[in-house]
Amino acid sequence: MLADTLEHLVKGIVDHPDDVVVVAQSSARGEVLEVRVHPEDLGRVIGRGGRTAKALRTVISSLADGKRVRVDVVDTDQL
């Protein structure tokens, strides 16, 4: 549910919504949601000073209902 919600929010921000992929993984520290976007959209998802990414993390954390969730924006150029 959280991955779908995050994907929907990110698709509304970017210019290339078909390239948005959210991968959910579980770790010892809780759930990790990795967001991958088109390289041109990376700045839009992070935002000035990280404001957009922080807002996305805040929304997802509030929907997580007390569970530990981490949202990572992955730079696909670095892979």
All heavy atoms as a GROMACS GRO file, in nm:
protein
  596
    1MET      N    1   0.082  -0.119   0.000
    1MET     CA    2   0.000   0.000   0.000
    1MET      C    3   0.087   0.126   0.000
    1MET      O    4   0.061   0.219  -0.076
    1MET     CB    5  -0.092   0.000   0.121
    1MET     CG    6  -0.180   0.124   0.126
    1MET     SD    7  -0.257   0.147   0.285
    1MET     CE    8  -0.170   0.289   0.342
    2LEU      N    9   0.189   0.128   0.085
    2LEU     CA   10   0.274   0.247   0.092
    2LEU      C   11   0.351   0.267  -0.038
    2LEU      O   12   0.366   0.381  -0.084
    2LEU     CB   13   0.372   0.236   0.210
    2LEU     CG   14   0.310   0.242   0.348
    2LEU    CD1   15   0.416   0.218   0.454
    2LEU    CD2   16   0.240   0.373   0.371
    3ALA      N   17   0.398   0.159  -0.098
    3ALA     CA   18   0.472   0.170  -0.224
    3ALA      C   19   0.383   0.225  -0.334
    3ALA      O   20   0.425   0.310  -0.414
    3ALA     CB   21   0.530   0.034  -0.263
    4ASP      N   22   0.259   0.179  -0.339
    4ASP     CA   23   0.165   0.228  -0.440
    4ASP      C   24   0.134   0.376  -0.420
    4ASP      O   25   0.126   0.452  -0.516
    4ASP     CB   26   0.034   0.148  -0.434
    4ASP     CG   27   0.054   0.002  -0.473
    4ASP    OD1   28   0.151  -0.026  -0.547
    4ASP    OD2   29  -0.027  -0.080  -0.429
    5THR      N   30   0.118   0.416  -0.295
    5THR     CA   31   0.090   0.556  -0.265
    5THR      C   32   0.208   0.645  -0.303
    5THR      O   33   0.191   0.750  -0.365
    5THR     CB   34   0.059   0.573  -0.114
    5THR    OG1   35  -0.050   0.489  -0.081
    5THR    CG2   36   0.026   0.717  -0.081
    6LEU      N   37   0.328   0.601  -0.268
    6LEU     CA   38   0.448   0.677  -0.303
    6LEU      C   39   0.464   0.687  -0.454
    6LEU      O   40   0.496   0.794  -0.507
    6LEU     CB   41   0.571   0.612  -0.240
    6LEU     CG   42   0.704   0.680  -0.264
    6LEU    CD1   43   0.702   0.824  -0.212
    6LEU    CD2   44   0.817   0.602  -0.200
    7GLU      N   45   0.440   0.577  -0.524
    7GLU     CA   46   0.449   0.579  -0.670
    7GLU      C   47   0.350   0.678  -0.730
    7GLU      O   48   0.383   0.754  -0.820
    7GLU     CB   49   0.425   0.439  -0.725
    7GLU     CG   50   0.443   0.428  -0.874
    7GLU     CD   51   0.430   0.286  -0.924
    7GLU    OE1   52   0.438   0.190  -0.844
    7GLU    OE2   53   0.412   0.270  -1.046
    8HIS      N   54   0.229   0.680  -0.678
    8HIS     CA   55   0.127   0.773  -0.728
    8HIS      C   56   0.169   0.918  -0.704
    8HIS      O   57   0.154   1.003  -0.793
    8HIS     CB   58  -0.006   0.745  -0.658
    8HIS     CG   59  -0.116   0.836  -0.697
    8HIS    ND1   60  -0.180   0.827  -0.818
    8HIS    CD2   61  -0.172   0.940  -0.632
    8HIS    CE1   62  -0.272   0.923  -0.826
    8HIS    NE2   63  -0.269   0.992  -0.713
    9LEU      N   64   0.223   0.947  -0.587
    9LEU     CA   65   0.267   1.084  -0.556
    9LEU      C   66   0.382   1.127  -0.647
    9LEU      O   67   0.382   1.239  -0.698
    9LEU     CB   68   0.309   1.093  -0.409
    9LEU     CG   69   0.199   1.083  -0.306
    9LEU    CD1   70   0.259   1.072  -0.166
    9LEU    CD2   71   0.106   1.202  -0.315
   10VAL      N   72   0.479   1.040  -0.667
   10VAL     CA   73   0.595   1.074  -0.748
   10VAL      C   74   0.556   1.091  -0.894
   10VAL      O   75   0.606   1.181  -0.962
   10VAL     CB   76   0.707   0.968  -0.731
   10VAL    CG1   77   0.821   0.993  -0.827
   10VAL    CG2   78   0.758   0.969  -0.588
   11LYS      N   79   0.466   1.006  -0.944
   11LYS     CA   80   0.422   1.019  -1.083
   11LYS      C   81   0.356   1.153  -1.110
   11LYS      O   82   0.360   1.204  -1.220
   11LYS     CB   83   0.326   0.905  -1.119
   11LYS     CG   84   0.396   0.775  -1.147
   11LYS     CD   85   0.301   0.669  -1.195
   11LYS     CE   86   0.376   0.542  -1.230
   11LYS     NZ   87   0.287   0.439  -1.286
   12GLY      N   88   0.296   1.213  -1.009
   12GLY     CA   89   0.234   1.344  -1.023
   12GLY      C   90   0.335   1.458  -1.028
   12GLY      O   91   0.302   1.569  -1.070
   13ILE      N   92   0.458   1.432  -0.988
   13ILE     CA   93   0.560   1.535  -0.983
   13ILE      C   94   0.645   1.538  -1.110
   13ILE      O   95   0.685   1.645  -1.156
   13ILE     CB   96   0.652   1.512  -0.860
   13ILE    CG1   97   0.573   1.526  -0.732
   13ILE    CG2   98   0.770   1.608  -0.861
   13ILE    CD1   99   0.650   1.483  -0.609
   14VAL      N  100   0.675   1.422  -1.165
   14VAL     CA  101   0.777   1.409  -1.269
   14VAL      C  102   0.722   1.434  -1.410
   14VAL      O  103   0.601   1.431  -1.432
   14VAL     CB  104   0.843   1.270  -1.263
   14VAL    CG1  105   0.912   1.250  -1.130
   14VAL    CG2  106   0.743   1.160  -1.287
   15ASP      N  107   0.815   1.455  -1.505
   15ASP     CA  108   0.778   1.471  -1.645
   15ASP      C  109   0.769   1.338  -1.718
   15ASP      O  110   0.708   1.329  -1.824
   15ASP     CB  111   0.882   1.559  -1.717
   15ASP     CG  112   0.875   1.704  -1.674
   15ASP    OD1  113   0.766   1.748  -1.632
   15ASP    OD2  114   0.978   1.774  -1.683
   16HIS      N  115   0.833   1.234  -1.665
   16HIS     CA  116   0.833   1.101  -1.727
   16HIS      C  117   0.771   1.001  -1.629
   16HIS      O  118   0.842   0.920  -1.569
   16HIS     CB  119   0.976   1.058  -1.761
   16HIS     CG  120   1.047   1.151  -1.853
   16HIS    ND1  121   1.127   1.253  -1.807
   16HIS    CD2  122   1.048   1.160  -1.989
   16HIS    CE1  123   1.176   1.319  -1.910
   16HIS    NE2  124   1.129   1.265  -2.021
   17PRO      N  125   0.638   1.003  -1.614
   17PRO     CA  126   0.575   0.916  -1.514
   17PRO      C  127   0.587   0.767  -1.545
   17PRO      O  128   0.580   0.684  -1.454
   17PRO     CB  129   0.429   0.961  -1.514
   17PRO     CG  130   0.409   1.032  -1.641
   17PRO     CD  131   0.541   1.089  -1.680
   18ASP      N  132   0.608   0.731  -1.671
   18ASP     CA  133   0.620   0.589  -1.705
   18ASP      C  134   0.751   0.530  -1.655
   18ASP      O  135   0.763   0.407  -1.645
   18ASP     CB  136   0.611   0.570  -1.857
   18ASP     CG  137   0.473   0.609  -1.910
   18ASP    OD1  138   0.376   0.604  -1.831
   18ASP    OD2  139   0.464   0.643  -2.029
   19ASP      N  140   0.849   0.614  -1.624
   19ASP     CA  141   0.979   0.566  -1.577
   19ASP      C  142   0.988   0.556  -1.425
   19ASP      O  143   1.093   0.518  -1.373
   19ASP     CB  144   1.090   0.659  -1.627
   19ASP     CG  145   1.107   0.654  -1.777
   19ASP    OD1  146   1.059   0.555  -1.838
   19ASP    OD2  147   1.167   0.746  -1.834
   20VAL      N  148   0.881   0.587  -1.354
   20VAL     CA  149   0.883   0.581  -1.207
   20VAL      C  150   0.866   0.437  -1.162
   20VAL      O  151   0.774   0.367  -1.204
   20VAL     CB  152   0.771   0.668  -1.147
   20VAL    CG1  153   0.762   0.650  -0.996
   20VAL    CG2  154   0.791   0.813  -1.183
   21VAL      N  155   0.960   0.393  -1.078
   21VAL     CA  156   0.955   0.259  -1.020
   21VAL      C  157   0.980   0.271  -0.870
   21VAL      O  158   1.077   0.335  -0.828
   21VAL     CB  159   1.062   0.166  -1.083
   21VAL    CG1  160   1.060   0.030  -1.017
   21VAL    CG2  161   1.042   0.155  -1.233
   22VAL      N  162   0.893   0.211  -0.791
   22VAL     CA  163   0.912   0.207  -0.646
   22VAL      C  164   0.928   0.062  -0.606
   22VAL      O  165   0.841  -0.021  -0.634
   22VAL     CB  166   0.794   0.271  -0.571
   22VAL    CG1  167   0.811   0.258  -0.421
   22VAL    CG2  168   0.779   0.417  -0.611
   23VAL      N  169   1.041   0.030  -0.543
   23VAL     CA  170   1.071  -0.106  -0.500
   23VAL      C  171   1.066  -0.111  -0.349
   23VAL      O  172   1.133  -0.032  -0.282
   23VAL     CB  173   1.211  -0.150  -0.550
   23VAL    CG1  174   1.243  -0.290  -0.503
   23VAL    CG2  175   1.219  -0.139  -0.702
   24ALA      N  176   0.984  -0.201  -0.296
   24ALA     CA  177   0.972  -0.217  -0.151
   24ALA      C  178   1.058  -0.335  -0.107
   24ALA      O  179   1.050  -0.443  -0.165
   24ALA     CB  180   0.827  -0.240  -0.112
   25GLN      N  181   1.141  -0.311  -0.006
   25GLN     CA  182   1.224  -0.416   0.052
   25GLN      C  183   1.212  -0.409   0.203
   25GLN      O  184   1.195  -0.301   0.258
   25GLN     CB  185   1.371  -0.396   0.014
   25GLN     CG  186   1.398  -0.396  -0.134
   25GLN     CD  187   1.542  -0.360  -0.167
   25GLN    OE1  188   1.617  -0.315  -0.080
   25GLN    NE2  189   1.580  -0.380  -0.290
   26SER      N  190   1.220  -0.524   0.267
   26SER     CA  191   1.218  -0.520   0.412
   26SER      C  192   1.358  -0.546   0.464
   26SER      O  193   1.434  -0.622   0.406
   26SER     CB  194   1.120  -0.620   0.471
   26SER     OG  195   1.111  -0.735   0.395
   27SER      N  196   1.390  -0.476   0.571
   27SER     CA  197   1.521  -0.492   0.634
   27SER      C  198   1.500  -0.504   0.784
   27SER      O  199   1.387  -0.497   0.833
   27SER     CB  200   1.610  -0.373   0.600
   27SER     OG  201   1.565  -0.257   0.665
   28ALA      N  202   1.610  -0.520   0.855
   28ALA     CA  203   1.601  -0.533   1.001
   28ALA      C  204   1.549  -0.404   1.064
   28ALA      O  205   1.489  -0.406   1.172
   28ALA     CB  206   1.739  -0.566   1.057
   29ARG      N  207   1.569  -0.292   0.997
   29ARG     CA  208   1.525  -0.163   1.051
   29ARG      C  209   1.385  -0.124   1.006
   29ARG      O  210   1.339  -0.017   1.038
   29ARG     CB  211   1.621  -0.054   1.008
   29ARG     CG  212   1.756  -0.068   1.071
   29ARG     CD  213   1.842   0.046   1.026
   29ARG     NE  214   1.958   0.059   1.111
   29ARG     CZ  215   2.056   0.141   1.087
   29ARG    NH1  216   2.053   0.217   0.979
   29ARG    NH2  217   2.158   0.149   1.168
   30GLY      N  218   1.319  -0.207   0.929
   30GLY     CA  219   1.186  -0.176   0.880
   30GLY      C  220   1.181  -0.183   0.728
   30GLY      O  221   1.270  -0.238   0.665
   31GLU      N  222   1.078  -0.125   0.673
   31GLU     CA  223   1.059  -0.130   0.528
   31GLU      C  224   1.137  -0.018   0.460
   31GLU      O  225   1.144   0.094   0.510
   31GLU     CB  226   0.910  -0.115   0.496
   31GLU     CG  227   0.877  -0.140   0.351
   31GLU     CD  228   0.728  -0.141   0.325
   31GLU    OE1  229   0.650  -0.110   0.417
   31GLU    OE2  230   0.690  -0.173   0.212
   32VAL      N  231   1.196  -0.050   0.345
   32VAL     CA  232   1.270   0.048   0.266
   32VAL      C  233   1.201   0.061   0.131
   32VAL      O  234   1.178  -0.040   0.063
   32VAL     CB  235   1.418   0.004   0.245
   32VAL    CG1  236   1.490   0.104   0.156
   32VAL    CG2  237   1.488  -0.013   0.377
   33LEU      N  238   1.166   0.182   0.095
   33LEU     CA  239   1.104   0.210  -0.035
   33LEU      C  240   1.205   0.285  -0.120
   33LEU      O  241   1.242   0.397  -0.087
   33LEU     CB  242   0.977   0.293  -0.017
   33LEU     CG  243   0.867   0.231   0.068
   33LEU    CD1  244   0.753   0.329   0.086
   33LEU    CD2  245   0.816   0.103   0.006
   34GLU      N  246   1.250   0.222  -0.227
   34GLU     CA  247   1.345   0.285  -0.318
   34GLU      C  248   1.270   0.343  -0.437
   34GLU      O  249   1.194   0.273  -0.503
   34GLU     CB  250   1.448   0.184  -0.368
   34GLU     CG  251   1.545   0.138  -0.264
   34GLU     CD  252   1.651   0.047  -0.321
   34GLU    OE1  253   1.642   0.009  -0.439
   34GLU    OE2  254   1.745   0.015  -0.247
   35VAL      N  255   1.293   0.471  -0.462
   35VAL     CA  256   1.228   0.540  -0.572
   35VAL      C  257   1.330   0.559  -0.684
   35VAL      O  258   1.436   0.616  -0.662
   35VAL     CB  259   1.174   0.678  -0.528
   35VAL    CG1  260   1.107   0.749  -0.643
   35VAL    CG2  261   1.078   0.662  -0.412
   36ARG      N  262   1.296   0.510  -0.802
   36ARG     CA  263   1.382   0.528  -0.919
   36ARG      C  264   1.302   0.606  -1.023
   36ARG      O  265   1.189   0.572  -1.053
   36ARG     CB  266   1.425   0.394  -0.977
   36ARG     CG  267   1.505   0.312  -0.879
   36ARG     CD  268   1.536   0.174  -0.935
   36ARG     NE  269   1.587   0.086  -0.832
   36ARG     CZ  270   1.715   0.074  -0.802
   36ARG    NH1  271   1.804   0.143  -0.867
   36ARG    NH2  272   1.752  -0.008  -0.706
   37VAL      N  273   1.365   0.712  -1.075
   37VAL     CA  274   1.299   0.797  -1.175
   37VAL      C  275   1.393   0.820  -1.291
   37VAL      O  276   1.512   0.787  -1.286
   37VAL     CB  277   1.255   0.933  -1.114
   37VAL    CG1  278   1.151   0.914  -1.007
   37VAL    CG2  279   1.374   1.010  -1.060
   38HIS      N  280   1.340   0.878  -1.398
   38HIS     CA  281   1.421   0.918  -1.513
   38HIS      C  282   1.526   1.017  -1.464
   38HIS      O  283   1.496   1.102  -1.379
   38HIS     CB  284   1.329   0.981  -1.617
   38HIS     CG  285   1.393   1.002  -1.749
   38HIS    ND1  286   1.472   1.111  -1.776
   38HIS    CD2  287   1.391   0.926  -1.862
   38HIS    CE1  288   1.514   1.104  -1.900
   38HIS    NE2  289   1.468   0.991  -1.955
   39PRO      N  290   1.650   1.009  -1.516
   39PRO     CA  291   1.756   1.100  -1.468
   39PRO      C  292   1.720   1.249  -1.475
   39PRO      O  293   1.762   1.327  -1.390
   39PRO     CB  294   1.874   1.068  -1.560
   39PRO     CG  295   1.850   0.928  -1.604
   39PRO     CD  296   1.701   0.912  -1.612
   40GLU      N  297   1.640   1.289  -1.573
   40GLU     CA  298   1.600   1.429  -1.584
   40GLU      C  299   1.504   1.471  -1.472
   40GLU      O  300   1.491   1.589  -1.443
   40GLU     CB  301   1.534   1.455  -1.719
   40GLU     CG  302   1.627   1.442  -1.837
   40GLU     CD  303   1.555   1.461  -1.969
   40GLU    OE1  304   1.435   1.497  -1.969
   40GLU    OE2  305   1.619   1.438  -2.073
   41ASP      N  306   1.437   1.375  -1.411
   41ASP     CA  307   1.338   1.405  -1.306
   41ASP      C  308   1.394   1.397  -1.165
   41ASP      O  309   1.323   1.426  -1.069
   41ASP     CB  310   1.219   1.307  -1.317
   41ASP     CG  311   1.138   1.329  -1.442
   41ASP    OD1  312   1.130   1.445  -1.486
   41ASP    OD2  313   1.083   1.231  -1.494
   42LEU      N  314   1.519   1.361  -1.153
   42LEU     CA  315   1.578   1.343  -1.020
   42LEU      C  316   1.572   1.472  -0.938
   42LEU      O  317   1.536   1.470  -0.820
   42LEU     CB  318   1.722   1.295  -1.034
   42LEU     CG  319   1.787   1.243  -0.907
   42LEU    CD1  320   1.709   1.125  -0.851
   42LEU    CD2  321   1.930   1.202  -0.936
   43GLY      N  322   1.602   1.583  -1.000
   43GLY     CA  323   1.597   1.712  -0.930
   43GLY      C  324   1.457   1.749  -0.886
   43GLY      O  325   1.437   1.811  -0.780
   44ARG      N  326   1.357   1.712  -0.964
   44ARG     CA  327   1.218   1.742  -0.928
   44ARG      C  328   1.175   1.663  -0.804
   44ARG      O  329   1.102   1.713  -0.720
   44ARG     CB  330   1.123   1.709  -1.043
   44ARG     CG  331   1.133   1.803  -1.157
   44ARG     CD  332   1.038   1.758  -1.268
   44ARG     NE  333   1.007   1.873  -1.350
   44ARG     CZ  334   0.895   1.944  -1.338
   44ARG    NH1  335   0.802   1.908  -1.255
   44ARG    NH2  336   0.876   2.049  -1.413
   45VAL      N  337   1.219   1.538  -0.797
   45VAL     CA  338   1.180   1.453  -0.684
   45VAL      C  339   1.252   1.494  -0.556
   45VAL      O  340   1.194   1.493  -0.449
   45VAL     CB  341   1.206   1.304  -0.717
   45VAL    CG1  342   1.178   1.216  -0.597
   45VAL    CG2  343   1.119   1.261  -0.834
   46ILE      N  344   1.378   1.534  -0.570
   46ILE     CA  345   1.453   1.577  -0.452
   46ILE      C  346   1.410   1.717  -0.409
   46ILE      O  347   1.389   1.742  -0.292
   46ILE     CB  348   1.605   1.571  -0.479
   46ILE    CG1  349   1.645   1.426  -0.501
   46ILE    CG2  350   1.682   1.634  -0.364
   46ILE    CD1  351   1.787   1.407  -0.546
   47GLY      N  352   1.396   1.808  -0.504
   47GLY     CA  353   1.353   1.943  -0.473
   47GLY      C  354   1.466   2.030  -0.423
   47GLY      O  355   1.576   1.983  -0.394
   48ARG      N  356   1.439   2.156  -0.414
   48ARG     CA  357   1.540   2.252  -0.368
   48ARG      C  358   1.571   2.228  -0.221
   48ARG      O  359   1.484   2.238  -0.136
   48ARG     CB  360   1.489   2.394  -0.388
   48ARG     CG  361   1.591   2.499  -0.348
   48ARG     CD  362   1.546   2.635  -0.387
   48ARG     NE  363   1.543   2.641  -0.533
   48ARG     CZ  364   1.500   2.745  -0.602
   48ARG    NH1  365   1.456   2.851  -0.540
   48ARG    NH2  366   1.500   2.744  -0.733
   49GLY      N  367   1.696   2.195  -0.195
   49GLY     CA  368   1.737   2.168  -0.058
   49GLY      C  369   1.676   2.042   0.000
   49GLY      O  370   1.676   2.022   0.121
   50GLY      N  371   1.623   1.955  -0.085
   50GLY     CA  372   1.564   1.830  -0.039
   50GLY      C  373   1.423   1.844   0.015
   50GLY      O  374   1.370   1.753   0.079
   51ARG      N  375   1.359   1.956  -0.013
   51ARG     CA  376   1.225   1.981   0.044
   51ARG      C  377   1.120   1.883  -0.006
   51ARG      O  378   1.037   1.835   0.072
   51ARG     CB  379   1.180   2.123   0.012
   51ARG     CG  380   1.254   2.227   0.090
   51ARG     CD  381   1.200   2.364   0.056
   51ARG     NE  382   1.285   2.466   0.117
   51ARG     CZ  383   1.281   2.592   0.083
   51ARG    NH1  384   1.198   2.634  -0.010
   51ARG    NH2  385   1.360   2.679   0.143
   52THR      N  386   1.121   1.853  -0.136
   52THR     CA  387   1.020   1.762  -0.191
   52THR      C  388   1.040   1.622  -0.136
   52THR      O  389   0.943   1.555  -0.096
   52THR     CB  390   1.026   1.762  -0.344
   52THR    OG1  391   1.013   1.896  -0.391
   52THR    CG2  392   0.915   1.677  -0.403
   53ALA      N  393   1.165   1.575  -0.133
   53ALA     CA  394   1.193   1.442  -0.079
   53ALA      C  395   1.152   1.434   0.068
   53ALA      O  396   1.094   1.334   0.112
   53ALA     CB  397   1.341   1.409  -0.095
   54LYS      N  398   1.179   1.538   0.142
   54LYS     CA  399   1.141   1.541   0.284
   54LYS      C  400   0.989   1.537   0.299
   54LYS      O  401   0.936   1.468   0.387
   54LYS     CB  402   1.198   1.666   0.352
   54LYS     CG  403   1.172   1.670   0.500
   54LYS     CD  404   1.235   1.791   0.565
   54LYS     CE  405   1.204   1.792   0.713
   54LYS     NZ  406   1.257   1.910   0.780
   55ALA      N  407   0.918   1.609   0.214
   55ALA     CA  408   0.771   1.608   0.219
   55ALA      C  409   0.716   1.470   0.186
   55ALA      O  410   0.622   1.423   0.251
   55ALA     CB  411   0.715   1.712   0.123
   56LEU      N  412   0.774   1.404   0.086
   56LEU     CA  413   0.732   1.268   0.052
   56LEU      C  414   0.756   1.174   0.170
   56LEU      O  415   0.670   1.091   0.202
   56LEU     CB  416   0.806   1.218  -0.072
   56LEU     CG  417   0.769   1.283  -0.204
   56LEU    CD1  418   0.867   1.240  -0.313
   56LEU    CD2  419   0.626   1.247  -0.244
   57ARG      N  420   0.870   1.187   0.235
   57ARG     CA  421   0.901   1.103   0.351
   57ARG      C  422   0.802   1.128   0.465
   57ARG      O  423   0.760   1.036   0.533
   57ARG     CB  424   1.044   1.129   0.398
   57ARG     CG  425   1.148   1.074   0.305
   57ARG     CD  426   1.289   1.099   0.354
   57ARG     NE  427   1.384   1.043   0.260
   57ARG     CZ  428   1.470   1.114   0.189
   57ARG    NH1  429   1.476   1.245   0.203
   57ARG    NH2  430   1.553   1.054   0.106
   58THR      N  431   0.764   1.253   0.483
   58THR     CA  432   0.670   1.288   0.589
   58THR      C  433   0.533   1.226   0.564
   58THR      O  434   0.472   1.169   0.655
   58THR     CB  435   0.657   1.441   0.601
   58THR    OG1  436   0.786   1.496   0.630
   58THR    CG2  437   0.559   1.479   0.710
   59VAL      N  438   0.486   1.235   0.440
   59VAL     CA  439   0.356   1.177   0.406
   59VAL      C  440   0.357   1.026   0.425
   59VAL      O  441   0.266   0.969   0.485
   59VAL     CB  442   0.316   1.214   0.261
   59VAL    CG1  443   0.195   1.136   0.216
   59VAL    CG2  444   0.290   1.362   0.249
   60ILE      N  445   0.461   0.960   0.375
   60ILE     CA  446   0.468   0.814   0.386
   60ILE      C  447   0.483   0.772   0.532
   60ILE      O  448   0.420   0.674   0.575
   60ILE     CB  449   0.584   0.759   0.299
   60ILE    CG1  450   0.555   0.785   0.150
   60ILE    CG2  451   0.607   0.612   0.326
   60ILE    CD1  452   0.425   0.722   0.099
   61SER      N  453   0.560   0.845   0.609
   61SER     CA  454   0.575   0.812   0.752
   61SER      C  455   0.442   0.825   0.826
   61SER      O  456   0.412   0.744   0.914
   61SER     CB  457   0.679   0.902   0.818
   61SER     OG  458   0.805   0.876   0.764
   62SER      N  459   0.364   0.924   0.791
   62SER     CA  460   0.236   0.942   0.858
   62SER      C  461   0.138   0.832   0.819
   62SER      O  462   0.054   0.792   0.900
   62SER     CB  463   0.178   1.079   0.829
   62SER     OG  464   0.144   1.091   0.693
   63LEU      N  465   0.149   0.781   0.698
   63LEU     CA  466   0.061   0.672   0.654
   63LEU      C  467   0.107   0.536   0.705
   63LEU      O  468   0.030   0.440   0.703
   63LEU     CB  469   0.055   0.667   0.500
   63LEU     CG  470  -0.014   0.784   0.432
   63LEU    CD1  471   0.002   0.774   0.281
   63LEU    CD2  472  -0.160   0.789   0.470
   64ALA      N  473   0.231   0.527   0.751
   64ALA     CA  474   0.288   0.399   0.795
   64ALA      C  475   0.231   0.352   0.928
   64ALA      O  476   0.257   0.240   0.969
   64ALA     CB  477   0.439   0.410   0.804
   65ASP      N  478   0.159   0.436   0.996
   65ASP     CA  479   0.090   0.398   1.119
   65ASP      C  480   0.186   0.345   1.226
   65ASP      O  481   0.164   0.240   1.284
   65ASP     CB  482  -0.018   0.295   1.087
   65ASP     CG  483  -0.125   0.287   1.195
   65ASP    OD1  484  -0.148   0.388   1.262
   65ASP    OD2  485  -0.184   0.178   1.211
   66GLY      N  486   0.294   0.418   1.246
   66GLY     CA  487   0.388   0.383   1.352
   66GLY      C  488   0.498   0.285   1.312
   66GLY      O  489   0.590   0.263   1.388
   67LYS      N  490   0.488   0.225   1.195
   67LYS     CA  491   0.592   0.133   1.149
   67LYS      C  492   0.710   0.213   1.096
   67LYS      O  493   0.694   0.325   1.049
   67LYS     CB  494   0.538   0.042   1.039
   67LYS     CG  495   0.424  -0.046   1.084
   67LYS     CD  496   0.369  -0.124   0.967
   67LYS     CE  497   0.241  -0.195   1.007
   67LYS     NZ  498   0.173  -0.251   0.892
   68ARG      N  499   0.827   0.154   1.100
   68ARG     CA  500   0.947   0.221   1.049
   68ARG      C  501   0.954   0.204   0.898
   68ARG      O  502   0.956   0.093   0.848
   68ARG     CB  503   1.071   0.164   1.115
   68ARG     CG  504   1.070   0.187   1.266
   68ARG     CD  505   1.199   0.148   1.324
   68ARG     NE  506   1.285   0.265   1.311
   68ARG     CZ  507   1.404   0.276   1.364
   68ARG    NH1  508   1.455   0.175   1.430
   68ARG    NH2  509   1.476   0.385   1.351
   69VAL      N  510   0.957   0.317   0.829
   69VAL     CA  511   0.966   0.316   0.683
   69VAL      C  512   1.071   0.418   0.642
   69VAL      O  513   1.073   0.530   0.692
   69VAL     CB  514   0.830   0.353   0.619
   69VAL    CG1  515   0.843   0.359   0.468
   69VAL    CG2  516   0.724   0.255   0.658
   70ARG      N  517   1.158   0.377   0.550
   70ARG     CA  518   1.259   0.468   0.497
   70ARG      C  519   1.235   0.484   0.348
   70ARG      O  520   1.210   0.386   0.278
   70ARG     CB  521   1.399   0.411   0.522
   70ARG     CG  522   1.508   0.511   0.495
   70ARG     CD  523   1.642   0.456   0.533
   70ARG     NE  524   1.689   0.373   0.423
   70ARG     CZ  525   1.771   0.271   0.436
   70ARG    NH1  526   1.812   0.235   0.555
   70ARG    NH2  527   1.811   0.204   0.332
   71VAL      N  528   1.240   0.606   0.299
   71VAL     CA  529   1.223   0.636   0.157
   71VAL      C  530   1.357   0.682   0.102
   71VAL      O  531   1.412   0.781   0.151
   71VAL     CB  532   1.114   0.744   0.134
   71VAL    CG1  533   1.104   0.778  -0.013
   71VAL    CG2  534   0.980   0.697   0.187
   72ASP      N  535   1.409   0.609   0.004
   72ASP     CA  536   1.536   0.643  -0.060
   72ASP      C  537   1.511   0.678  -0.205
   72ASP      O  538   1.445   0.602  -0.277
   72ASP     CB  539   1.634   0.527  -0.054
   72ASP     CG  540   1.685   0.498   0.086
   72ASP    OD1  541   1.676   0.589   0.170
   72ASP    OD2  542   1.733   0.387   0.108
   73VAL      N  543   1.565   0.791  -0.249
   73VAL     CA  544   1.562   0.829  -0.390
   73VAL      C  545   1.694   0.783  -0.450
   73VAL      O  546   1.800   0.828  -0.409
   73VAL     CB  547   1.542   0.980  -0.409
   73VAL    CG1  548   1.541   1.016  -0.556
   73VAL    CG2  549   1.414   1.026  -0.341
   74VAL      N  550   1.686   0.689  -0.544
   74VAL     CA  551   1.805   0.627  -0.601
   74VAL      C  552   1.844   0.697  -0.730
   74VAL      O  553   1.760   0.715  -0.819
   74VAL     CB  554   1.780   0.476  -0.627
   74VAL    CG1  555   1.903   0.411  -0.688
   74VAL    CG2  556   1.740   0.406  -0.499
   75ASP      N  557   1.970   0.735  -0.739
   75ASP     CA  558   2.024   0.796  -0.861
   75ASP      C  559   2.063   0.683  -0.956
   75ASP      O  560   2.162   0.612  -0.934
   75ASP     CB  561   2.144   0.884  -0.829
   75ASP     CG  562   2.194   0.963  -0.949
   75ASP    OD1  563   2.134   0.951  -1.057
   75ASP    OD2  564   2.292   1.037  -0.932
   76THR      N  565   1.986   0.664  -1.062
   76THR     CA  566   2.010   0.552  -1.154
   76THR      C  567   2.135   0.571  -1.236
   76THR      O  568   2.189   0.476  -1.291
   76THR     CB  569   1.890   0.532  -1.248
   76THR    OG1  570   1.862   0.656  -1.315
   76THR    CG2  571   1.768   0.486  -1.171
   77ASP      N  572   2.188   0.693  -1.246
   77ASP     CA  573   2.312   0.717  -1.321
   77ASP      C  574   2.433   0.659  -1.246
   77ASP      O  575   2.535   0.630  -1.306
   77ASP     CB  576   2.336   0.866  -1.343
   77ASP     CG  577   2.244   0.922  -1.449
   77ASP    OD1  578   2.184   0.843  -1.525
   77ASP    OD2  579   2.231   1.046  -1.456
   78GLN      N  580   2.422   0.645  -1.116
   78GLN     CA  581   2.533   0.597  -1.034
   78GLN      C  582   2.540   0.445  -1.028
   78GLN      O  583   2.632   0.389  -0.973
   78GLN     CB  584   2.522   0.652  -0.892
   78GLN     CG  585   2.524   0.803  -0.885
   78GLN     CD  586   2.655   0.860  -0.934
   78GLN    OE1  587   2.761   0.804  -0.912
   78GLN    NE2  588   2.647   0.971  -1.004
   79LEU      N  589   2.440   0.375  -1.082
   79LEU     CA  590   2.440   0.229  -1.074
   79LEU      C  591   2.521   0.166  -1.183
   79LEU      O  592   2.550   0.208  -1.283
   79LEU     CB  593   2.295   0.178  -1.082
   79LEU     CG  594   2.207   0.222  -0.967
   79LEU    CD1  595   2.065   0.173  -0.987
   79LEU    CD2  596   2.259   0.170  -0.835
   0.00000   0.00000   0.00000
